């Protein structure tokens, strides 16, 4: 089995295992390595959910065992993802102050 990374139609990144010789056109049928689709259970709006998912991918948080071992990494992932939204919110307030 060979590890492959791919991005789905929503922009979410995944790692899967594929047997040697399987064409990349069938990459989405590989055995999932991670990350699991846990962000969908949180009810977050897009694109926030996809950013969170991709940060889990980037930090290789593939399962619950790894998540439990690294709570500080999870916290830094959340802070990183939400930081973008804080800047957008601040920009929106600045726009309100303009005549």
C-alpha positions in Angstrom: 0.0 0.0 0.0 1.2 3.5 -0.9 0.2 6.7 0.8 -1.4 9.4 -1.4 -2.7 12.8 -0.5 -5.6 14.4 -2.3 -7.9 17.3 -2.1 -11.7 16.8 -2.4 -14.2 19.0 -4.2 -14.7 21.1 -1.0 -11.0 21.8 -0.7 -10.4 19.4 2.1 -7.1 17.5 2.2 -6.9 13.7 2.9 -4.3 11.0 3.1 -5.3 7.5 1.9 -3.6 4.2 1.3 -3.8 2.7 -2.2 -2.5 -0.6 -3.5 0.4 -0.2 -6.0 -0.8 0.2 -9.5 -4.2 1.8 -8.7 -4.7 4.8 -10.9 -4.9 8.2 -9.2 -8.4 8.7 -10.7 -9.5 6.3 -7.9 -7.7 8.0 -5.1 -10.9 8.9 -3.3 -11.6 5.1 -2.9 -8.4 4.5 -1.0 -8.3 3.4 2.6 -8.5 6.6 4.7 -5.6 7.5 6.9 -6.9 10.8 8.0 -8.1 13.2 9.1 -11.6 11.9 9.8 -14.5 14.2 9.0 -14.9 15.2 12.7 -15.3 18.9 11.8 -18.7 18.2 10.2 -20.0 17.2 13.7 -19.2 20.7 15.0 -21.7 22.5 12.8 -19.2 25.1 11.6 -19.8 27.2 8.6 -17.7 26.9 5.5 -14.9 27.9 4.9 -14.1 27.7 8.6 -14.8 23.9 8.7 -12.5 23.3 5.7 -9.7 25.4 7.3 -10.0 23.4 10.5 -10.0 20.1 8.6 -6.9 21.1 6.6 -5.1 22.2 9.8 -5.8 18.7 11.3 -4.3 17.3 8.0 -1.3 19.6 8.2 -0.5 18.6 11.8 -1.3 14.9 11.0 -4.0 14.5 13.6 -5.4 11.3 12.0 -7.4 9.8 14.9 -8.8 10.2 18.4 -5.7 8.6 20.0 -3.4 11.2 18.4 -5.9 14.0 19.3 -5.9 12.9 23.0 -2.1 12.8 23.1 -1.8 16.4 21.8 -4.3 18.7 23.3 -2.0 21.7 23.0 -1.7 21.0 19.3 -5.5 21.0 19.0 -5.6 24.3 20.9 -3.1 25.9 18.6 -5.0 24.6 15.5 -8.2 26.2 16.8 -6.4 29.5 17.5 -4.8 29.5 14.1 -8.1 28.8 12.3 -10.0 31.4 14.3 -7.3 34.0 14.1 -8.3 34.5 10.4 -11.9 35.1 11.4 -10.9 37.6 14.1 -9.1 39.7 11.5 -12.1 39.5 9.2 -14.3 40.6 12.0 -12.1 43.5 12.9 -12.0 44.6 9.2 -15.8 44.6 9.2 -15.9 46.9 12.2 -13.4 49.3 10.5 -15.6 49.3 7.4 -18.5 50.4 9.6 -16.5 53.4 10.8 -15.9 54.7 7.3 -18.2 57.4 6.1 
